[in-house]
Amino acid sequence: MSDLFDILSNASFWVATLRIATPLIFGTLGVLLCERAGVLNLGIEGIMVAGAFAGWLAVYAGAPLWFGVGVAALTGAVFGLLHAFLTVGLALSQHVSGLGITLLATAISYYGYRVTFPKVNTPPTIMPFAPMEWLHIPVLGAQTPLTLLALLLVPVIAWVLYRTPVGLAVRMVGENPQAAEGQGVSVAATRTGAIVAGSALMGVAGSFLTLSAFNAFFFNMVNGRGWICVALVVFASWRPGKALLGALLFAFFDALQLRLQQSGDAALPYQLYLMLPYVLSILALVLVARKASYPQALMKPYRKGER
């Protein structure tokens, strides 16, 4: 108990929590945009890998850090456009398309790394984003610019979804595409735009890992974060504010298990600590998801003129 109190009273623990939550915030917001428009995007895991690699490679080649973030966003948008073509344009299975994109994006990224660095055993490094010491958040300490961007995006996306005609159109095509079409809204264009924008955020989520959290690209660095984001959207009931809460909750558990492992309690195997954030997140998901109100047209293909 004393170890737990020491961990929670340490400012570095809360700094780490927000840092761990940052890619989850980007990714969860990206999934939320796609699903609000009625399209499940299981390509997030691969898109995050591709964004991490593309952004890092651009910076390694000499581009500025923010240019690398832009490259990661563009990479995500391209894969999002492919997913939109398959699921919106051709009305194919959203599950199969998403999983296919995850496999494709991951394979291309790993192949690109091997081709670019064929004889390198240790991943090359770059100079990542530095913490903004001039913006010292109480308790949470100094964070990098991408963390600040993630936090700012939450109210921005909430405002767009609930206070603008664009957001209304996105929610309409996710709830009742026939009614949206009757009001003159292009279901295909709206869904495609939401998928591309959401996938761009997924790419940025991946770039945080290589341009801010770490300074190199290595295999398996995404490590299932994309799947966590898909679950967090359900936990959040498709609302940006609750999505932020869910990302912070998972990050809290993850940071806690890391500190508990470091505390040196050999009585428990380390696998139990690794399980902690996932078990507690699943428990929270089960308790919340039963009351969640999901978009009614989610995962339902739409063909213009059909009733």
N, C-alpha and C positions, 0 to 999 in steps of 0.2 A: 504493500500500500504506500509506503514511504517513497519507493521508486516511482510509482505512478504520480504521486504528488510532485516530486522533483521534476519529472518530465513535463507535466502540464504547467508548471510555474516557470519553465525555462522559455525565454523569448525565442530562442532558435527553433524550438519545436513549432511554434506558430508561423515562423518564417518558412520553414520547410513545408508545412501544411498548405500554405497558399501557393508555394512553388509547385508542389505535386498536383494541386488542383487546376493550375493554369491550362495545361493541354486538355484536361477533361472539360473545362468550361468552353473552350473553342470547339471541341468535338461535339459536345452535347448540344450547343447552339446550332451547329451545322446539321446534326441529325434532326433536331426539332424543326428547322425550316423545311427540310425535305418532307417530314411526316405531316407537318401542318398542311402541306399541299397534297397529301394523300399518297406519298411515295415512300416506301421503306428503302433505305440505302444501307445495305450490309457491306458496301464497298469501303466503308470508313477505315477499316483496319489497314487495307492496302493503300488507300489514299493517304493516310497518315505516314506510312512508310515512304511512299513516293515523295510526299511533301518534305519529309525530313531529309531525304537524300538529295532532291533537286535543290532545295534551299542551301544546304550545306555545300554542295558541289559548286554552286554559283559563287558563294563567298570564298571558297578555297581557290577558285580561279581568279579572284581579285576583285569581285564585286562588293559593294557596300552591304552591310548587314540587312538594311531595310530592303535593298534590292533582292537579297536572298529570300526575304519573307514574301515579297511580291512574286518571285519565281515559284515558291511553294504554293501560293494561292492560285497562280495560273495553272500549275500542274494539277492541283485538285479540281479546278474548274473544268479542265479538259476531260478528266475521268468522269466528272459529273455529267458533262455533255454526252459522253458515251453511254452512261447509265440512263440518261433521259431519252436518248435515241432508242435504246432497247426497250425501256419500260413504258414510255409515253408514246413515242412514235410507232413502235412495233407492238406495243401492248404485251410484251413477253413477261414471264414470271419475274417479279421483283426480287424474290429470294435468290433465284438462280443467277440473275444478272449481277446482283450485288456480290455474291460469293465469287462469281467469275472475275469481277473487277478486282476484288481483294487478291485473288491468286495472280492475276495479270500484273497489277501494279507492284506487288511484292516481288514477283519474278523479274520484272523489268528493272527494278531498283537494284536488286542483288546482282543481276547480270551486269548492269551498268557499272556497279562498284568494282566487280571483278575485272571487267575490261579496262576500266580507267586505272586501277591499281593492281596489276596482275601479280606483282612480286612483293607486295607490302603485307607484312604480318601484323604490324601495329597500325591502327587507323590513323591517318594524318589528322592533325588538329588545326583549328582556326582560333581567332580571337573572338569569343562570343560577346553578346550583350553584357555590359557591366551593370550592377545594381545602381539605381539612381539615388545616390546619397543625398541629393538636394531635396528629394521627396521621401522623407522618412515617415512612414505610416506608423502611428502609435501601436505598440505590441507586435505588429506585423513586420516592422523593420523596413529596410530599403529593398525594393523589388526591381526587377528589370522592366524595360518599357513594354515588353509583350504581356507581362502580367497586368500592368495598368490598362493596356488595350483590351484584354479579355474582360476585365471588370467593367470597363466603360461600354463594351458591346452589349452587356446584359440589358441595361435600361434602353439603349438605342434600339435593339431588336424588339423589346417589349413595346416601345412606342410605335415602331413601324407596324407591328402586327395588329395593335389595338387602336391606333389613332390615325392611320393613313389609309387611303383608298387601295394602295398596293397590298397592305396587310389584310384588308378586308377581302380582296380578291383571292389571296393565298388561302385564307381560312375558308372561303366559300368553295373553292375547288377541292378542298380537303374534306368538306362536310357534305356538299351536295353539288357535284359538277353539273348535273342537268340544270339546276336552278341558276348556277353561275353562267352557263351557256345562254340561258334564256335572258339574262341581263346584259348580254353582249360581251361577256368576259371570255377570252380565249383560254380554255382549259389547258391546252397543250403548251401554249406560250408561258402561262403562269406557272405551271408545274415545272417546265424546263428551267425557267428563271430561278425558281426556288431551289431546285436540285443543284444547279450550277453554283449559286451563291452559297448554299450549305456545304457543298463539296470544297469550295475555296476555303471556307473556315476549317474544314477537316485538314486540308493541306497546311494551313497555318499552324494548326495544332501539332502536326508532325514537326514543323520547322522549329517550334519552341524547344523540342528535345535536343536538336543539334546546334541551334544558334543561341540558346539561352541556358538551358539546364545543363547541357554538356558542351563539349567543343569538338566533337567528332561524330562520325556516323559508324554504327556497328550493327551487325545483324541482331534481330530480335529485340531491338531497343524499344519498339512500340509495346511489345509484351502484353497484348490483349487490352490495351486502353480503349481501342475502338469499340470492342464489345461492351465494355463498361459504359461507354457513352450511350450506346443503344438502350441499355437497361436504365440508365439515369433519366432518359427522356420519359420512360414510363413512370418512374418514381416521381418525376416532376409534373405529371399530368399534362405534359406538353405546354408548360408555362415557363418562360425564361427565368423569372425570379426563383421559382422552386428548383429549376435546373442548376442555378448557382448554388443553392443550398445543398442539393444532392452531391455536386462535385466537391464541395467543401467537406461534406460528411464522409465521403469515401476517402478523400485525401487525409482527413483526420485519422481515420482508422489505419491507413497505410503508414503515415508518419509514426503513429503510435507503435505499430508492430516493429518498425525499424528500431525505435528507441528501446523497446522491450528486449529485442534481441541483443542490443549493445549493452544492456544492463548486466548481462552475464549470468542470468538465472538458468543454470544447466539442468534444472529439474524437469524442464519441459523441452521437448524436441523443437527445433527451429521451424519445422513444417507447420506446427500449430500457430506460430506467430504469422507465418505467411498466409495461412488460411483466414486469419482474423478479419481483415478488411472485406473479404469476399463473403464470408459467412454473415457478418453483421449487415452488409449491404443487401444480401439476399433477404434477410429477415425484414429489413426496412422496406424493401421492394414488395414483399408479400403483404405486409400490413397496409401499404399505401395503394398498391395497384388494384386491389379489389374495389376501391371506390373511384378509380381513375376514369375520366370521361375522354375516350379516345376519338380522334377524327373519324367520322362515320364512313368515309370513302377510302380510308387507309388500306393500301394493298389491293384496291379494286381497280383494274384497268378501265379506262374510259375511251369509248370511240364516239366521235362526234355524230350527233343525230340519233344515237341509241337511247331508248327509254327503259 
